[in-house]
Amino acid sequence: MGRPAVSVITNGNDLPVCTGGQRLTLLEPITISMMWGGTIVWRCLGSGFSWDGASIPWWSQWIFGHPLSPEYRWASLWHDIGCSEAQCIEDRTIADAVFLRLLKEAGVGKYRRLAMWSAVRVYGVWVWRCRRGK
């Protein structure tokens, strides 16, 4: 039995996902890539990898839309990967910057993306301060 085929994905519109419940789940293994600062960044993800989309609270969805909306998938996937791999606050800052850039590339309006980025920055700083205090 050979290895399963792996799709190479370069944007959120091509993500093979299931939107069951409140999470996105990959239906097949993929390799994702993105150009960042002149460097191509790659990540390999297995079938079943799951993330919660853009983590938009229910009370603000009337402004921002649903967390699993296609326009947020690419940015939220990269952000969740970056945050899960972060070893320090600087890593988290990079993940937040990637999130902002990918929201822009997805066509999310300036004020909406800046509000979303501000929310992840405030939350990220709070999380790291709490971890440091332990």
N, C-alpha and C positions, 0 to 999 in steps of 0.2 A: 504494500500500500504506500503510495507516494505522498509527498507533502501536499496539503491543500493549496489551491491557487490563492495568491495574495494580491489584492487590488492595490494599486498605488493611487492615492487620493490627494489632490492638490487644492480642493475647495469644498466648502460645506454642502453645496448642492448635490454632490456626488456621494455623500456618505450613505452607506447601506445600513439604515437604522430602523428599528422598531420603536414606536412611540407609546409603548404600553405603560399605563399608569403615569407616574410623575417623573419618569426617567427615559433617557435615550439609551438604547442598547444596540451595539454593532451586531449585524447578522452574519458577518464573515470577517476573517482576519484581514487587516489592511496595513499598509505602510503609508503614513502621511508625511508630507514634506511642506516646507515653507522657507522662502528666502528671507533672511534676517541679517541686516548689516553686511551684506555681501557674502554671507555664508548660508549654505543650504542646511537646514535643520531637519532631521528625520526622526520619526518615532514609529515603532512597530507595535500594533495593538491586536490582541487576539479576539476572536469571535466571542461575544458575550461581554466585552468591555462596556461598562455602563457609567453614565454621568447624568447629572441632574439639570442639564441645560444651563440657562442663564441665571438660575436661582433668584427669580423675581418674586418677591412676596405677593401673596394674593391681593392685598389691599392696594398695590400699585400697578397691577396688571392692566387696569383700564388706561394707564398712561403708556406703559412700556410694551404691552402685549404679553402673549403667553411665553413662558420660559423655554418651551420646546420649539418655538417658531424657527423655521428654516434660516432666517436671517441671522439668528444667534448661534446656530449649531457649531460652525467652524471656530468662532471666537471662544465659545464656552468650552469646547473640547480642548483646545490648546491651553486655555487658562486652567482648567482642572488638572491637566497633565502637569503643567508648570508648577502649580501649587502643591501637587502631591509629591513632586520631586524636589521641592525647595528645601535647601539646607540652612538658609539664612534669610534675613529680611531683604537683602539685595536680590536674591533669587525670586522672591515673591514680587518685588518691584518690577522685575523683568517680565514675569508672567502677567502682571497687570498692564504693562506697556504693550505687550503682544495682544492682549484682549482689546485694548483701545484701538490699535492699528487694524486689527481684523474686523472690528465693528465698522470702522470707516470703509474698509474695502468691501464690506457686505452692503454698503449703501445706507447704513443706519445714520439718521440725521445727527447733526453736530450736537445739539443740546441733549438729545436722548443718550447718545454715546458718552458724552462727558458726564452726565448724571450717573450712568451705569458704571463708568470707570471710577468716579468719585466714591461710589458705594463699595466697590471691591477694594479700593485703597484704604478707606476708613476701616473696613472689616479686617483687611490684611494686617494693618498696623496693630489693631486691637488683639488679633489672634497671636501675633508674635510677642507682644508685650505680656500677654497672659502666659505664654509658654516660657518666657524668660523668668517670670516670677515664680515658676514651679521649682 
